[in-house]
Amino acid sequence: MLSFDGNDVTFLWRDYAHGNKQKKMTVPAEEFIRRFLLHVLPKGFVRIRHFGFMANSQRSGDPNAISNLEAMIHNRELSQDMESQYP
């Protein structure tokens, strides 16, 4: 947070869509609090960044595993669509 003037909050954020550039944004205090609270978990919950095959220890394996899994799911969905259209 860079500044707060009693009504508006100015902060820095990273625009990953445009070269990871750091940009400045000013929003009303209520909007800043709303956005901030989106990152707060309820009591008893634990934040898990990556779990299962997306975990860091698993990503060093087959780099095509996720693509292969996505292709299998897509092919299964296509075959189910075909079965429902042409019984």
SVG drawing of the C-alpha trace seen along z (x, -y; Angstrom):
<svg xmlns="http://www.w3.org/2000/svg" viewBox="-30 -12 42 59">
<polyline fill="none" stroke="black" stroke-width="0.4" points="0.0,0.0 1.5,-3.3 -1.0,-5.8 -4.4,-6.3 -6.0,-9.7 -9.1,-8.9 -11.2,-7.8 -8.9,-6.2 -6.1,-3.6 -3.2,-3.6 -1.2,-0.4 1.1,1.4 0.2,4.5 1.8,6.7 0.2,6.9 1.2,10.4 -0.7,10.0 1.6,7.2 5.1,8.3 4.8,8.6 5.0,4.8 4.4,3.1 1.5,0.7 -0.2,-1.8 -3.9,-1.6 -6.2,-3.8 -9.5,-2.5 -12.0,-3.5 -11.1,-2.1 -14.2,0.2 -13.1,1.8 -9.5,2.2 -10.8,4.0 -13.1,6.2 -10.2,7.2 -7.9,7.8 -10.4,10.0 -10.8,12.3 -7.3,13.6 -8.3,14.3 -9.4,17.9 -12.0,18.9 -10.8,20.2 -9.6,23.8 -8.8,23.7 -5.3,24.1 -4.2,22.6 -2.8,25.2 -1.0,23.7 -0.5,26.9 -1.7,30.4 -1.3,33.8 0.2,33.9 0.7,30.1 2.9,30.2 6.5,29.1 7.9,32.6 5.7,34.0 6.4,31.4 9.9,32.6 8.6,35.8 7.0,36.1 6.4,32.5 3.7,33.9 1.7,35.6 -0.8,32.7 -1.3,32.4 -1.8,36.1 -4.3,36.1 -6.2,33.1 -6.3,35.0 -7.7,38.1 -10.4,36.1 -11.3,34.3 -11.5,37.5 -13.7,39.1 -16.1,36.1 -16.2,36.3 -17.0,40.0 -19.8,39.4 -21.2,36.7 -21.2,39.0 -22.9,41.8 -25.6,39.4 -26.3,38.1 -26.1,41.5 -27.3,44.2"/>
</svg>
